[in-house]
Amino acid sequence: MMNVEKIMRDKDFQLGIFSSNCSGGFAATKIPERWSASWDDCLRLAQIADEVGIDFMLPIARWVGYGGETDFHGSVLEPISWASGLLASTKRIQVFSTINTAYTHPIVVAKQIATNDQIGHGRAGLNIVAGWNKWEYDAFGIELPEKHEDRYALAQEWWEIISKIWYSEGPFDYNGKYFNMKNVHGSPKPYNGTVPILNAGSSGEGRDYATRNSHFVFTNVMGPEDGVEVVKNITSAAKKNHNRDVGVFTVSHVVCRPTKKEAMDYLHYYAEENADWGAVDNLMNLQSLHAKSFTDEMLRTYRSRFAAGHGSVPLYGTPDDVANEIARYHKAGFSGMTVAFVDYISELEYFAQEVLPRLERMGVRLPRLIEQEV
């Protein structure tokens, strides 16, 4: 089970499944077999991930799709109820809920996540999103703050309220710029006393928020080479500014086949010949205008990478190729990474059969039986 103490103790590299609650998953493609994100498929995927030793499931909170021919991410299972169902149907895997602070009241979220943690006997997690998608703000009738610091100031108050509900006894009053409340309290508390907090921080404000509040900082990088400096900067800032230890995760998509040619042929099939370029361009334009999750250089050069895997780092090739590339991120200092596939179910089964044992032999991940005894 994933928790900060475990990562800091044994350095086991964590792997999580990302975006499986969204139609298309991470691939903006028109192929007929693209990911459905139906409940039945998500449940089957989670149970396989649970069985093979994947550490966590991480959803995306999406309320408006990206358009294009497929309306990429147009059908999305709501993250909190999705997590509730998965936690009730699995045994060991951590399941996060992704929550946008602008759309959801902190008292409600505190109760929802604590309930999920009770359902999963301590396996719930919270991924905090401060907000960036203007289309969604418009749908909710909320004005998107132009300044990043204003979004994170609201998110700071939001998290302070939740943490006080979880980690203090008795009612309290809260008087802030964004929230003013009296006689606030909540029960039940988290099952084991704490819930892992994840936050994506790529901008300066985002990384300061993440290092101040989260256990894991989730960030995009160009590759393992620049990742070394990113990890160093984040962990140093957490220690220097907030006297905290944090783990750093990055994001990937996987195309793994018995031969390199098979992998690259499939990549070309779904992400070039059949890419939904309208959805890709909408996604990239929104990221460029309102988010700082990707650098300007990434947005200039990664159009194909956005079609293949939402702009995340690529893991392409044979099982040896993929395992060796994951090992490079481990060596760069990352505590873990998320993976995504075009067909999550069949490709995860192959990944578990071929890649996970290689990572264990390389010392990147602990063998599952050893992990259970830790």
N, C-alpha and C positions, 0 to 999 in steps of 0.2 A: 504494500500500500504506500502511496506517495505521501511523504511529508518532509518538512524541511530538515528535521533532525536526522532522518535516514539519509538524505542526500549529503548532508554535511559530514556524516559519520563514515559512510562507505563509498561515496563517490560513484554509486551505481548510476549509469546514464539512463535517464527516463525517456520513454517513448509514449506519445499520445496520438490518438486519432482526432483529426481536426475537420470540422465543417460537414460532418456526415448528416446533420439535420437539415441541410440546405439542398434544394434541387440543383443538380449539376455538381455538387460537392465543391471541389476546388478547380474543376476543369470547365472553362467556358467553351463548350463544344456542342456541335449539332448531331453527333452520332446517336443513332437510335438507342444504343445500350447505355447512354449516359446515366449517371446515378439518379435514382428516383427520389430519395429521401423519404420514402414511405415509412410508416411506423414499423411495418413488418420487416423491412430491410434493415432499419436502424436497430431493431431488437436483435435480429440475427447477427448483425455485425458486432454489437456490444457483447453478446454471449461468446462469440468466437474470440474477440479481443480479450475477454475475461479468462477464457480457457488457455490461450497461448501465452499469457503473461504480459500483455500490453498494460502500461501503468495507468493511463487515464483517457477519458473521452472529453473533448472540448467542443462545444457547439459555437455557432455564430448567432448573434441576435440580429435578425434582419426582418424588416417590416415592409420594405418596398423592393421589388426586384430591379435588376439592372437593364431590363429591356432586351434589345436584340431579337433575333428570330426565336430564341428559346425562352426569353425572359429569365435569364440566369439568376438564380436565387429568388425566383418569383414565388415558389412554394417552400415554406420553411416551418418546421415544427418548433413551437415556442419552447425556449430553452429550459425553463424551470419545470414545466410539466413533463417535457422530454426526459429530463434528468430524473424526475420522480419515478417514471416508469422503468427506466433502466436500472436505477438503484434497487428497485424492488425485484428485479429479474436477474441480477448478477450477484456475485459473491465477494469479489476482492477488488475489482477495478474502481478507481476514483472517477467520479462523474461531476464535471463542472457545470455550472449555469452561468451563461454570459448575460450581464445585465447592463443596460444603458442608464446612467444616473439621471439623465434629463427626463426620462419617460416613466420612471417608477419610483414610488414613495419609499423611503428607507425603512419605515416601520413595517410596511408590508413585506419588503424583501427580507428583512431580518427574520420575520416569522416563516416565510417560505423556505429560506435556505436552512434554517434550524430544523424545520419539519423534514426536509430532504435528508439532513444529516441523521435524524432519528430513523428514517426509513432505511438508510444505508449503513446504519451502525458506525458512523464516523467516516463515511466515504464521499461526502458532498464537498464540492469546492465552489468558489466564487471568482469569476473573471469579471473585473470591473472595466466598463467602457465609458469614457468621459464624453464621447459623442463627436461626430464629424460629418455624418451623411445628411446633407441639406434636404434631399428628397424626403427623408424620414421626418426630419424636423417639420417640414411643410405639411406632411400628412398628419402629424400630431397637432398642428396649429401652434407650434412653438418656434420662436425666433432662434436661429442658430447664432450664438455669440461669435462675433468676428475674431475676438482675441482668444488664443489658446488658453491664456492664464485664467480667463473668466470661466471657461468650461471646467478647468481643474480646480478652481476655487469652489465651485458648486460641488464637484465630486469629492472634495476634501470634507466639506460639511456632511455630505451624504454618508461617507464612510465613518466619520466620527460618531454619528448617531447610531449606526448599525453596531459598531464595536462597543459602544457604551451599553446598548441593549444586551449584547451577548456577554460582555465581560465585567459588568458591574451589577451590584445587587440594589434592589429598590428603585423607585421611580426617580426621574430627573427631569429638569427643565433644560431646554436648549434654545439659546438666543443667538442667531447668526444672521448673515446677510441674506441667505436664501431660505433658511428654515427657522421658524419660531414655533416652539411647541412646549406644552406643559404636561407634567405627570406622565412622562414617557417610560414605558417598561415593556418587557416581553418575556414570555416563557412558552415553550421550552428553550433551553440554551443548546448550543452545539453538543453533540453526543459525547465527544471526548474533550470538550472544553475549548476547542479551537477548530477553525475551518481554514484550509489553505486558500490564500488569496493570490490571484494572478492578475497582472495588469500589463498591457502592451504599452511600452514607452519608447518612442523613437525620437520625438522632439525633445528639446531641452526641458520644457515643462512636464512632458509626459514621463521622462526618465526621473525627474525629481519626485514626481508624485509616486511613481512605482517604487523607487528606492526608499521612500518614506513609509509606505503603507503595505506593500505586497511582500509575499514570500518569494515570488518568482517574477522576474521581469521578462516579458515576452517581446522580442524585438526582431525586426527584419535586418538581414545583412546581405551583402553581395556574395559572400562565400566565406570559407573558413579562414582565409588570409586576413581579411579585414575584421573577422569575428574575434580574433585574438585581442585586438585593441578595443573593440566594443565591450567585450567581457571585462577587460581590465578597467576600463573607464566606469562601467556601471558598478562593479563590485567595490572599486575604490571610492566612488561617490557615496555609496550606501554606508560604507564604514566611516568615511570622513565627515559627512554631513549629518548622518542620522545614527551613527554607531550601530549599524545593523549588518547582518550577513544575509545576502540574497542569492538565490540561484538564477541563472540566466538561460532562457530557452530561445530557440529560433524556430523557424517555420520551413517545412519542406514539402515537396510532392515527389512521388516515386513512380518510376516506370522500370520495373525489374522483370527481366526475361532470361531464359537459358543462355541466349547469345546477345552480344551487344547490338548486332544487326536487327534482331527481332525487337529489341527495346526501342531503337531509334526509328524503325519502320512504324511501330505503333504510335510513337510520339508524333511523327509526321502525319499519320492518319487522323488522329483526333485533334491535334493542336495547330496544324497548318492547313491541311486539305479541308477539314471540317470545323475549323474554329468559328465561333460566333463573334465575329469582329465587332459587330455593333455593340454587343454587351461588353466586350473588352474595352472599347473606347469610352463607353459611358462610365465604367468602373474607374479607368485611369483618369478621366477628366475630373470625376468627383474627388479622387484621391489628391490630385494636383491642386484643386481649388480649396479644399476644406480640411484635408488631413495632412499630417506630417509623418505618416507611417513609412513612407519611402522617400529617399533622397531625390533631388532633381535628376541626378545621373541615372538612378534606377528607372525613373519614369520615362526618360529619353530613350533608353536602350532595351527595356524589358517587355516590349509589347507581346512578343511570342511567349515569354515566361508568364505573363498574365493570362494568356489563353491556356497554357499548359497547367498552371497551378497558382493562379491568383497572385503572381509576382514572387512567390516563395522560392527558396533555393532548390535547384534540381538534384535529384538522386536518380541517375539513369544508368542502365547497363545490366550486367550480369549480377548474380548475388555477391560475387567477390567485389565487383565495382561498387555496388551500393554499400556493402559493409565497410569497405575501405574508406569511402567518402564519409560515412557516419563517424568512423573512428577519427577522422580529421577534425570534426566538430568537437568531439570529446577531447581531443588533444588541445584544441584551441581554448578549452576552459568552460565550454557550455555544460550545464547540468542536465540538459536534455533537449529534445526537439519534437515537434509534431510532424506527423506524416499524413499524407492524403493520397488517394488512388482514384483512378477513373471508375473502376468497379471495386469498391472497397472490400466486398466479401471475398471474391475469388482471389484478388491480388493480395489481400492480407493473409489469406491461407498460404499462398506461395511464399510471401515475405516471412511468415512465421516458420515455415518449413526450412527455408534456405538461408535467410539472412540472420535471423535471431541466433541460431547456433554458432554462426561465424562470429558474431559480436561477443558471444560468451567465450569462445576459444581465444579471442583477441584480448579479453580482459576488459572490454568496454562495458559489458553488462554482466551481472551476476547470474549464474544458472538459477533457474526458477526455484529448485528445491532449496538451494542455499538461501535465496531471498526469503522464502517462507520461514526459515529458521532464525533469521536475523531479528 
